[in-house]
Amino acid sequence: MALQAIAFYLMSAVTLVAGFCVVSARNPVHSVLWLILAFFSAAGLFVLLGAEFLAMLLVVVYVGAVAVLFLFVVMMLDVDFTALRQGFARYMPLGLVIGAFLAAEMILVSTAVATRGAAKDNDTPMASGAGVDISNVEAIGRVLYTDYIYFFQAAGLVLLVAMIGAIVLTLRHKPGVKRQIIMDQVLRTPATGMTIVNPKPGEGIGE
Amino acid sequence: MDFWTTPIGWTILTVAHILAVTVSLLLIVAFIIYGDRKIFAGVQARKGPNVVGPFGLLQSFADLGKFLVKELVIPAGADKAVFLLAPLISVTLAFGGWAVMPIAPGWGISDINVGILYLFAVSSMGVYGIIMGGWASNSKYPFLGSLRSAAQMVSYEVSIGFVIITVILLAGSMNLNQITEAQAGGFWNWYMFGGGLDNLPLILIMFPMGVIFFISGLAETNRPPFDLPEAESELVAGYAVEYGSTPYLLFYLAEMLNIVLMSGLMAVLFLGGWHAPWPAGYLESWPAWLVSLHGLFFFAIKTFFVFFMNAMVRAIVPRYRYDQLMRLGWKVFLPTSLVAVAVVAGWQVYTGFGS
């Protein structure tokens, strides 16, 4: 238990410090790297809760895919760092107000869920330790594909629409650009790919 | 006896276990590098390393000494902290992946429920070492190399993920020990061959899945013919241009460790892990440590076999062009593995999950 407490405080502290550094770092690439650290230590907190499946998904999806593309974009942007900082003092009051609202909402919602909502009777809903005989992969699967199947399918549809939208926005065939068609290349034979001509002396090859 | 179950004793025991695995891995990687170079040389009808030690066996250790005593140069415009952090992240993740690898019955460091997802997560994080190193070098070639690497690794992770899902569907578990256990009792139970005589029609699906996993593994570890992040004919040495001395050694070590890890994963997922290719009923009368050694032997044989194929591909197949690489990943592997997931899932429902 003591070991778990140490791990909890260590990882929470790392998450908070990393989260603070995301907004305070001068270089946007450093911000993204701190964000990745925050994701990673949040995954560690999930493991402490016994939700190892969610932890691994967080690492695979957010750290392994989303943040890589994020980093990709931020690295290629040519941002003027000093210009970004200029409006800081002017926008700070507004930012503080929004931040305070967000924090208040989060606290209200989480206390409401814990005391009156869905998590009322559960001590550790996802724990797969002693006393629980199914792993939390199985637990999530059982809930996801029965009680929440319509929401699950709806989420899938939203993602599908988003994917098609992204493809429609970026896919354009410019006229006049030669594209490689592998199938045509593979199917090329000596009969279709070359002609044998036998020019007469002094005439050369005509058109 | 009681001391080893107290927290302190447990910590000492676990640290010793981790050290044992790490040190043996380092030794194995030294000879793997030697083997890689020898195979490469053999294909090209050269002799390869043959000066240091008998048959050149100690070549890797000579290289190690050379790397360690070289001067560490950090470019003036580099982002110093990120520049030095990148190889450390690479090598830490490469070692971290081995934490869940079932090397022999009872010899794996950790036996977690989501072992295969953990390995997937670790290998998908491996891209950060390369992308950070390329960016922090503040130089054109490394940056191009790191961008290539990011796009390439993210693309091939998708097909690796789907291939892994087919194996999870067959095994009904994400625990690597249970996946291995499900393939016991002869080579016809390996998932490369569909997993059991009842599932024999699945060989039409699972054999191509194994091949896709092998090729995606090559792309994921930046091995030739997919070594575009460090294509020497185009990018000098890609993300590693500005690196030298120990940081470069760490990058190189991480790359080799990842290759061995991918080979080991291939052995576990498709070739039955530590199980012998024949029904091993005789093991029941053997003592536990001998059973473990027996398992380690077969796991090592399979891993080295996959690594040998890896090295042969490196020597034989010419490098892909970048758009061909992307086409292969997104237009060939992704649809194929997606269909395979649907077919395997349908088969499992149709046959009632092997029961």
Interface residues (C-beta under 8 A of the other chain):
Chain A: L3 N27 V29 H30 L33 I36 E52 F53 M56 L57 V59 V60 V63 G64 A65 V68 L69 L71 F72 M75 M76 S128 S135 N136 V137 Q180 I182
Chain B: P7 D79 V82 I112 N113 V114 L117 Y118 F120 A121 S124 M125 V127 Y128 I131 M132 W135 F143 L147 A150 A151 M153 V154 E157 G161 M174 D323 Q324 R327
